[in-house]
Each structure stands twice: as structure tokens, then as C-alpha cells.
Amino acid sequence: MEAKVILLVEDNPNDELLTLRALKKNNIKNEVVVAHDGAEALDYLIGPNAAAMPQVVLLDLKLPKVDGLEVLRRIRAEERTKRLPVVILTSSNEDKDLVTSYDLRANSYIRKPVDFDQFTEAVRTLGLYWLVLNEAAPA
């Protein structure tokens, strides 16, 4: 059975570290591939040398080069990735970001809690749902 890879798309080194620590604290041992901007994420998913499909994408919205909403738009436009679970994991409090994310068929929208314990619990729940309980569409 193939390992379930998590694609974390995050440009903030502190948020990246926080997410990786929260995953580790919750014994989520899946490989985590980190893309530091939207262009890197798109290259990983749909570029000419696209890698194996991740189980889930944790996508920040405020990214350099290509913003998160455009990354989501392109993921949904491609046959290979249109059913890929995408969880928006952002600090944005903008209602328009929330609405647009769901309009673009995000699977979930989570605002990053400021408190580490709350963030760790959110990551635990994410891991349980998307890596254990959720049944992904066949490739």
C-alpha cells in the first residue's frame, strides 16, 4: 500500500514549522511534502514532472508567485487533480476568501488558531479525517 502523502503549501516558515510540529505531536507519520509558493505546488501537482498524488493538500491562501485561490482554481480545472481533497488552512479572516474557496470547491476551510494547543487539536482532527476516515476517489 502506498504511503499517504500530505502536500503542505505554506510560505511562512513559522507556520510551516508549527504545522509539522502539530503533525508530529499527533503521531501523524505520513510524509509531508512542503511547497513554499503556489507555483511550486502547481509544479508538484500538475507540472511536466508531477509527483505521485497526495492524499490531501493543506493550502494557505496568501502565497507568493501564485496565490492559494488560483492554485485551487487550477487544481479543480485539471482532470488529474479535480477530485483531490484540498483543505484551506489559512489565517485569513476575510469572508470573501471563505466564500471564494467554497465556490472553487475547497473541501474544507480552517482558520489557523493562534493558540498552539488549539492548532494541534485542529491538525489532529484533520489527520484523523483526511488520512484515516475519508475514502478518496479512485485515480
Biotite code that builds the C-alpha atoms (Angstrom):
import biotite.structure as struc

atoms = struc.array([
    struc.Atom([0.000, 0.000, 0.000], chain_id="A", res_id=1, res_name="MET", atom_name="CA", element="C"),
    struc.Atom([1.347, 3.436, -0.933], chain_id="A", res_id=2, res_name="GLU", atom_name="CA", element="C"),
    struc.Atom([2.069, 5.909, 1.835], chain_id="A", res_id=3, res_name="ALA", atom_name="CA", element="C"),
    struc.Atom([-0.438, 8.723, 2.106], chain_id="A", res_id=4, res_name="LYS", atom_name="CA", element="C"),
    struc.Atom([1.487, 11.909, 1.359], chain_id="A", res_id=5, res_name="VAL", atom_name="CA", element="C"),
    struc.Atom([0.378, 15.310, 2.634], chain_id="A", res_id=6, res_name="ILE", atom_name="CA", element="C"),
    struc.Atom([1.167, 18.318, 0.456], chain_id="A", res_id=7, res_name="LEU", atom_name="CA", element="C"),
    struc.Atom([1.567, 21.376, 2.682], chain_id="A", res_id=8, res_name="LEU", atom_name="CA", element="C"),
    struc.Atom([1.548, 24.641, 0.727], chain_id="A", res_id=9, res_name="VAL", atom_name="CA", element="C"),
    struc.Atom([2.877, 27.264, 3.114], chain_id="A", res_id=10, res_name="GLU", atom_name="CA", element="C"),
    struc.Atom([5.260, 30.193, 2.592], chain_id="A", res_id=11, res_name="ASP", atom_name="CA", element="C"),
    struc.Atom([5.604, 31.256, 6.229], chain_id="A", res_id=12, res_name="ASN", atom_name="CA", element="C"),
    struc.Atom([8.478, 29.322, 7.869], chain_id="A", res_id=13, res_name="PRO", atom_name="CA", element="C"),
    struc.Atom([6.926, 29.699, 11.335], chain_id="A", res_id=14, res_name="ASN", atom_name="CA", element="C"),
    struc.Atom([3.553, 28.336, 10.184], chain_id="A", res_id=15, res_name="ASP", atom_name="CA", element="C"),
    struc.Atom([5.321, 25.513, 8.346], chain_id="A", res_id=16, res_name="GLU", atom_name="CA", element="C"),
    struc.Atom([7.228, 24.561, 11.497], chain_id="A", res_id=17, res_name="LEU", atom_name="CA", element="C"),
    struc.Atom([4.085, 24.858, 13.616], chain_id="A", res_id=18, res_name="LEU", atom_name="CA", element="C"),
    struc.Atom([2.159, 22.561, 11.258], chain_id="A", res_id=19, res_name="THR", atom_name="CA", element="C"),
    struc.Atom([4.961, 19.989, 11.138], chain_id="A", res_id=20, res_name="LEU", atom_name="CA", element="C"),
    struc.Atom([5.234, 20.047, 14.953], chain_id="A", res_id=21, res_name="ARG", atom_name="CA", element="C"),
    struc.Atom([1.479, 19.625, 15.322], chain_id="A", res_id=22, res_name="ALA", atom_name="CA", element="C"),
    struc.Atom([1.509, 16.653, 12.925], chain_id="A", res_id=23, res_name="LEU", atom_name="CA", element="C"),
    struc.Atom([4.389, 15.056, 14.827], chain_id="A", res_id=24, res_name="LYS", atom_name="CA", element="C"),
    struc.Atom([2.746, 15.698, 18.213], chain_id="A", res_id=25, res_name="LYS", atom_name="CA", element="C"),
    struc.Atom([-0.340, 13.842, 16.955], chain_id="A", res_id=26, res_name="ASN", atom_name="CA", element="C"),
    struc.Atom([1.745, 10.889, 15.704], chain_id="A", res_id=27, res_name="ASN", atom_name="CA", element="C"),
    struc.Atom([0.835, 11.596, 12.091], chain_id="A", res_id=28, res_name="ILE", atom_name="CA", element="C"),
    struc.Atom([3.839, 9.998, 10.463], chain_id="A", res_id=29, res_name="LYS", atom_name="CA", element="C"),
    struc.Atom([2.844, 10.497, 6.846], chain_id="A", res_id=30, res_name="ASN", atom_name="CA", element="C"),
    struc.Atom([5.406, 12.029, 4.550], chain_id="A", res_id=31, res_name="GLU", atom_name="CA", element="C"),
    struc.Atom([4.842, 15.774, 4.284], chain_id="A", res_id=32, res_name="VAL", atom_name="CA", element="C"),
    struc.Atom([5.972, 17.497, 1.108], chain_id="A", res_id=33, res_name="VAL", atom_name="CA", element="C"),
    struc.Atom([6.215, 21.265, 1.515], chain_id="A", res_id=34, res_name="VAL", atom_name="CA", element="C"),
    struc.Atom([5.708, 23.704, -1.339], chain_id="A", res_id=35, res_name="ALA", atom_name="CA", element="C"),
    struc.Atom([6.735, 27.243, -0.383], chain_id="A", res_id=36, res_name="HIS", atom_name="CA", element="C"),
    struc.Atom([4.694, 29.076, -3.011], chain_id="A", res_id=37, res_name="ASP", atom_name="CA", element="C"),
    struc.Atom([1.809, 28.483, -5.361], chain_id="A", res_id=38, res_name="GLY", atom_name="CA", element="C"),
    struc.Atom([3.980, 27.873, -8.399], chain_id="A", res_id=39, res_name="ALA", atom_name="CA", element="C"),
    struc.Atom([5.904, 25.129, -6.576], chain_id="A", res_id=40, res_name="GLU", atom_name="CA", element="C"),
    struc.Atom([2.615, 23.495, -5.536], chain_id="A", res_id=41, res_name="ALA", atom_name="CA", element="C"),
    struc.Atom([1.272, 23.530, -9.093], chain_id="A", res_id=42, res_name="LEU", atom_name="CA", element="C"),
    struc.Atom([4.527, 22.115, -10.422], chain_id="A", res_id=43, res_name="ASP", atom_name="CA", element="C"),
    struc.Atom([4.315, 19.285, -7.886], chain_id="A", res_id=44, res_name="TYR", atom_name="CA", element="C"),
    struc.Atom([0.692, 18.508, -8.751], chain_id="A", res_id=45, res_name="LEU", atom_name="CA", element="C"),
    struc.Atom([0.305, 19.210, -12.464], chain_id="A", res_id=46, res_name="ILE", atom_name="CA", element="C"),
    struc.Atom([3.700, 20.186, -13.838], chain_id="A", res_id=47, res_name="GLY", atom_name="CA", element="C"),
    struc.Atom([5.512, 18.156, -16.505], chain_id="A", res_id=48, res_name="PRO", atom_name="CA", element="C"),
    struc.Atom([7.271, 16.127, -13.795], chain_id="A", res_id=49, res_name="ASN", atom_name="CA", element="C"),
    struc.Atom([4.266, 15.858, -11.471], chain_id="A", res_id=50, res_name="ALA", atom_name="CA", element="C"),
    struc.Atom([4.806, 13.634, -8.450], chain_id="A", res_id=51, res_name="ALA", atom_name="CA", element="C"),
    struc.Atom([2.513, 10.945, -7.057], chain_id="A", res_id=52, res_name="ALA", atom_name="CA", element="C"),
    struc.Atom([-0.848, 12.286, -5.985], chain_id="A", res_id=53, res_name="MET", atom_name="CA", element="C"),
    struc.Atom([-1.000, 13.326, -2.329], chain_id="A", res_id=54, res_name="PRO", atom_name="CA", element="C"),
    struc.Atom([-3.839, 12.154, -0.077], chain_id="A", res_id=55, res_name="GLN", atom_name="CA", element="C"),
    struc.Atom([-4.674, 15.736, 0.851], chain_id="A", res_id=56, res_name="VAL", atom_name="CA", element="C"),
    struc.Atom([-3.441, 19.278, 0.185], chain_id="A", res_id=57, res_name="VAL", atom_name="CA", element="C"),
    struc.Atom([-3.219, 21.747, 3.074], chain_id="A", res_id=58, res_name="LEU", atom_name="CA", element="C"),
    struc.Atom([-3.302, 25.058, 1.219], chain_id="A", res_id=59, res_name="LEU", atom_name="CA", element="C"),
    struc.Atom([-2.555, 28.522, 2.546], chain_id="A", res_id=60, res_name="ASP", atom_name="CA", element="C"),
    struc.Atom([-4.176, 31.383, 0.642], chain_id="A", res_id=61, res_name="LEU", atom_name="CA", element="C"),
    struc.Atom([-1.630, 34.191, 0.919], chain_id="A", res_id=62, res_name="LYS", atom_name="CA", element="C"),
    struc.Atom([1.215, 32.798, -1.193], chain_id="A", res_id=63, res_name="LEU", atom_name="CA", element="C"),
    struc.Atom([3.910, 34.317, -3.382], chain_id="A", res_id=64, res_name="PRO", atom_name="CA", element="C"),
    struc.Atom([4.034, 33.796, -7.161], chain_id="A", res_id=65, res_name="LYS", atom_name="CA", element="C"),
    struc.Atom([0.567, 32.187, -7.426], chain_id="A", res_id=66, res_name="VAL", atom_name="CA", element="C"),
    struc.Atom([-1.951, 32.794, -4.624], chain_id="A", res_id=67, res_name="ASP", atom_name="CA", element="C"),
    struc.Atom([-3.847, 29.962, -2.980], chain_id="A", res_id=68, res_name="GLY", atom_name="CA", element="C"),
    struc.Atom([-7.170, 30.686, -4.657], chain_id="A", res_id=69, res_name="LEU", atom_name="CA", element="C"),
    struc.Atom([-5.547, 30.483, -8.079], chain_id="A", res_id=70, res_name="GLU", atom_name="CA", element="C"),
    struc.Atom([-3.816, 27.242, -7.056], chain_id="A", res_id=71, res_name="VAL", atom_name="CA", element="C"),
    struc.Atom([-7.213, 25.837, -6.072], chain_id="A", res_id=72, res_name="LEU", atom_name="CA", element="C"),
    struc.Atom([-8.772, 27.085, -9.332], chain_id="A", res_id=73, res_name="ARG", atom_name="CA", element="C"),
    struc.Atom([-6.076, 25.287, -11.372], chain_id="A", res_id=74, res_name="ARG", atom_name="CA", element="C"),
    struc.Atom([-6.307, 22.101, -9.287], chain_id="A", res_id=75, res_name="ILE", atom_name="CA", element="C"),
    struc.Atom([-10.039, 21.911, -9.998], chain_id="A", res_id=76, res_name="ARG", atom_name="CA", element="C"),
    struc.Atom([-9.522, 22.623, -13.722], chain_id="A", res_id=77, res_name="ALA", atom_name="CA", element="C"),
    struc.Atom([-7.217, 19.631, -14.268], chain_id="A", res_id=78, res_name="GLU", atom_name="CA", element="C"),
    struc.Atom([-8.609, 16.159, -14.859], chain_id="A", res_id=79, res_name="GLU", atom_name="CA", element="C"),
    struc.Atom([-5.809, 14.574, -12.801], chain_id="A", res_id=80, res_name="ARG", atom_name="CA", element="C"),
    struc.Atom([-6.440, 16.696, -9.705], chain_id="A", res_id=81, res_name="THR", atom_name="CA", element="C"),
    struc.Atom([-10.067, 17.815, -9.878], chain_id="A", res_id=82, res_name="LYS", atom_name="CA", element="C"),
    struc.Atom([-11.168, 15.433, -7.083], chain_id="A", res_id=83, res_name="ARG", atom_name="CA", element="C"),
    struc.Atom([-8.079, 15.863, -4.917], chain_id="A", res_id=84, res_name="LEU", atom_name="CA", element="C"),
    struc.Atom([-9.061, 16.835, -1.351], chain_id="A", res_id=85, res_name="PRO", atom_name="CA", element="C"),
    struc.Atom([-7.965, 20.414, -0.668], chain_id="A", res_id=86, res_name="VAL", atom_name="CA", element="C"),
    struc.Atom([-8.189, 21.879, 2.817], chain_id="A", res_id=87, res_name="VAL", atom_name="CA", element="C"),
    struc.Atom([-7.690, 25.613, 3.056], chain_id="A", res_id=88, res_name="ILE", atom_name="CA", element="C"),
    struc.Atom([-5.537, 26.253, 6.124], chain_id="A", res_id=89, res_name="LEU", atom_name="CA", element="C"),
    struc.Atom([-5.192, 29.988, 6.483], chain_id="A", res_id=90, res_name="THR", atom_name="CA", element="C"),
    struc.Atom([-5.026, 32.895, 8.878], chain_id="A", res_id=91, res_name="SER", atom_name="CA", element="C"),
    struc.Atom([-7.306, 34.944, 6.611], chain_id="A", res_id=92, res_name="SER", atom_name="CA", element="C"),
    struc.Atom([-10.384, 36.365, 8.324], chain_id="A", res_id=93, res_name="ASN", atom_name="CA", element="C"),
    struc.Atom([-11.807, 37.640, 5.034], chain_id="A", res_id=94, res_name="GLU", atom_name="CA", element="C"),
    struc.Atom([-15.322, 36.369, 4.346], chain_id="A", res_id=95, res_name="ASP", atom_name="CA", element="C"),
    struc.Atom([-14.681, 36.728, 0.614], chain_id="A", res_id=96, res_name="LYS", atom_name="CA", element="C"),
    struc.Atom([-11.770, 34.249, 0.886], chain_id="A", res_id=97, res_name="ASP", atom_name="CA", element="C"),
    struc.Atom([-14.053, 31.772, 2.646], chain_id="A", res_id=98, res_name="LEU", atom_name="CA", element="C"),
    struc.Atom([-16.832, 32.155, 0.076], chain_id="A", res_id=99, res_name="VAL", atom_name="CA", element="C"),
    struc.Atom([-14.474, 32.046, -2.911], chain_id="A", res_id=100, res_name="THR", atom_name="CA", element="C"),
    struc.Atom([-12.729, 28.949, -1.542], chain_id="A", res_id=101, res_name="SER", atom_name="CA", element="C"),
    struc.Atom([-16.014, 27.069, -1.371], chain_id="A", res_id=102, res_name="TYR", atom_name="CA", element="C"),
    struc.Atom([-17.094, 28.450, -4.757], chain_id="A", res_id=103, res_name="ASP", atom_name="CA", element="C"),
    struc.Atom([-13.900, 26.878, -6.133], chain_id="A", res_id=104, res_name="LEU", atom_name="CA", element="C"),
    struc.Atom([-14.869, 23.591, -4.429], chain_id="A", res_id=105, res_name="ARG", atom_name="CA", element="C"),
    struc.Atom([-12.468, 23.540, -1.494], chain_id="A", res_id=106, res_name="ALA", atom_name="CA", element="C"),
    struc.Atom([-13.254, 20.517, 0.662], chain_id="A", res_id=107, res_name="ASN", atom_name="CA", element="C"),
    struc.Atom([-12.772, 22.375, 3.918], chain_id="A", res_id=108, res_name="SER", atom_name="CA", element="C"),
    struc.Atom([-11.775, 25.810, 5.222], chain_id="A", res_id=109, res_name="TYR", atom_name="CA", element="C"),
    struc.Atom([-9.935, 26.116, 8.514], chain_id="A", res_id=110, res_name="ILE", atom_name="CA", element="C"),
    struc.Atom([-8.704, 29.325, 10.072], chain_id="A", res_id=111, res_name="ARG", atom_name="CA", element="C"),
    struc.Atom([-5.393, 28.747, 11.806], chain_id="A", res_id=112, res_name="LYS", atom_name="CA", element="C"),
    struc.Atom([-5.912, 29.103, 15.539], chain_id="A", res_id=113, res_name="PRO", atom_name="CA", element="C"),
    struc.Atom([-3.379, 31.375, 17.225], chain_id="A", res_id=114, res_name="VAL", atom_name="CA", element="C"),
    struc.Atom([-3.036, 29.078, 20.245], chain_id="A", res_id=115, res_name="ASP", atom_name="CA", element="C"),
    struc.Atom([-0.684, 26.096, 19.686], chain_id="A", res_id=116, res_name="PHE", atom_name="CA", element="C"),
    struc.Atom([-2.891, 23.659, 21.637], chain_id="A", res_id=117, res_name="ASP", atom_name="CA", element="C"),
    struc.Atom([-5.943, 24.625, 19.570], chain_id="A", res_id=118, res_name="GLN", atom_name="CA", element="C"),
    struc.Atom([-3.885, 24.362, 16.386], chain_id="A", res_id=119, res_name="PHE", atom_name="CA", element="C"),
    struc.Atom([-2.589, 20.938, 17.429], chain_id="A", res_id=120, res_name="THR", atom_name="CA", element="C"),
    struc.Atom([-6.147, 19.735, 18.033], chain_id="A", res_id=121, res_name="GLU", atom_name="CA", element="C"),
    struc.Atom([-7.244, 21.088, 14.641], chain_id="A", res_id=122, res_name="ALA", atom_name="CA", element="C"),
    struc.Atom([-4.370, 19.219, 12.960], chain_id="A", res_id=123, res_name="VAL", atom_name="CA", element="C"),
    struc.Atom([-5.231, 16.021, 14.884], chain_id="A", res_id=124, res_name="ARG", atom_name="CA", element="C"),
    struc.Atom([-8.808, 16.226, 13.637], chain_id="A", res_id=125, res_name="THR", atom_name="CA", element="C"),
    struc.Atom([-7.637, 16.951, 10.086], chain_id="A", res_id=126, res_name="LEU", atom_name="CA", element="C"),
    struc.Atom([-5.294, 13.969, 10.150], chain_id="A", res_id=127, res_name="GLY", atom_name="CA", element="C"),
    struc.Atom([-7.913, 11.623, 11.545], chain_id="A", res_id=128, res_name="LEU", atom_name="CA", element="C"),
    struc.Atom([-10.493, 12.644, 8.985], chain_id="A", res_id=129, res_name="TYR", atom_name="CA", element="C"),
    struc.Atom([-8.465, 13.072, 5.779], chain_id="A", res_id=130, res_name="TRP", atom_name="CA", element="C"),
    struc.Atom([-5.873, 10.336, 6.324], chain_id="A", res_id=131, res_name="LEU", atom_name="CA", element="C"),
    struc.Atom([-7.892, 7.655, 8.133], chain_id="A", res_id=132, res_name="VAL", atom_name="CA", element="C"),
    struc.Atom([-11.648, 8.085, 7.731], chain_id="A", res_id=133, res_name="LEU", atom_name="CA", element="C"),
    struc.Atom([-12.070, 9.747, 4.343], chain_id="A", res_id=134, res_name="ASN", atom_name="CA", element="C"),
    struc.Atom([-12.266, 7.470, 1.337], chain_id="A", res_id=135, res_name="GLU", atom_name="CA", element="C"),
    struc.Atom([-10.549, 9.135, -1.606], chain_id="A", res_id=136, res_name="ALA", atom_name="CA", element="C"),
    struc.Atom([-11.922, 8.927, -5.142], chain_id="A", res_id=137, res_name="ALA", atom_name="CA", element="C"),
    struc.Atom([-10.084, 6.346, -7.245], chain_id="A", res_id=138, res_name="PRO", atom_name="CA", element="C"),
    struc.Atom([-7.350, 7.665, -9.510], chain_id="A", res_id=139, res_name="ALA", atom_name="CA", element="C"),
])
